Amino acid sequence: MLDTGRVRVEFTDGGSDEGDLLIGADGVGSAIRRQLLPDAVVEDFGLRCIYGRMPLTSRLSPEEFERGLCWVSSDSTCGAGFGTVRFRTPLDERPDYLMVTLIATPLRLGVTDEVLFDMSSQQLWKLSVETTADWHPAIGEIYARSDTETFFPITFRISGQIPIWEPGPVTLLGDAIHTMPPTAGAGANTALADAATLAGEILSAARGQKTLTEAVAAYQTVMLPRGRQAIDNSRHLAARMFAD
């Protein structure tokens, strides 16, 4: 941040640029957050998730899955979620699909993070099949019909205490400021809500109704408690999903 009230960004290629406002929307590993709020900790939530997809057809669409996310679990260390994803506008290259997720502790999966995140899509599919091998046969059928090229892993992370900071020419949005596990399905929606609030405040500043700093302050006043509520909801739902 410069004495003029503007902000300068320096890039890894040696270049730089200046502007009136820098918005950190660079996700859970946000480089902007690390500089702006070095004390804002993002913690490992202790769970790993393997995502995949099963192509949907009119014949392969259980009614239960149309009502929302279907969750099954064997114990407090492992569970699986299934939910339909349907596109309102047909996309030739992206047909409707059933989201297939396996969520478990690293110990339950039986592999280290180094191994897990080095696995191919087919290996992740196989690990999912092996982990659920003694579950109901319907689960096995879902995996048997899944596209083995669509599987990938993620780590569940969650923001710790988020410090309050003085509004200025740098602010944050979405996972860059309030990271949450996807158990409540709220991460993307919260980021979109952040973007809508911030856009409205910037427009007010552009119209001369307030200063840019006042606009950023108004945005953060709304964004921070909303993000914390989303984090708490995600944590609470995860606890219910993995209750003993």
Secondary structure as UniProt FT lines:
FT   TURN            3..4
FT   STRAND          7..10
FT   TURN            12..13
FT   STRAND          16..19
FT   STRAND          22..24
FT   TURN            28..29
FT   HELIX           31..36
FT   TURN            38..39
FT   STRAND          42..55
FT   HELIX           63..66
FT   STRAND          70..75
FT   TURN            76..77
FT   STRAND          78..85
FT   TURN            92..93
FT   STRAND          97..104
FT   HELIX           106..109
FT   HELIX           113..116
FT   TURN            117..118
FT   HELIX           121..131
FT   TURN            132..134
FT   HELIX           137..145
FT   STRAND          147..159
FT   STRAND          170..172
FT   HELIX           174..176
FT   HELIX           182..184
FT   HELIX           187..206
FT   TURN            207..208
FT   HELIX           212..241
//
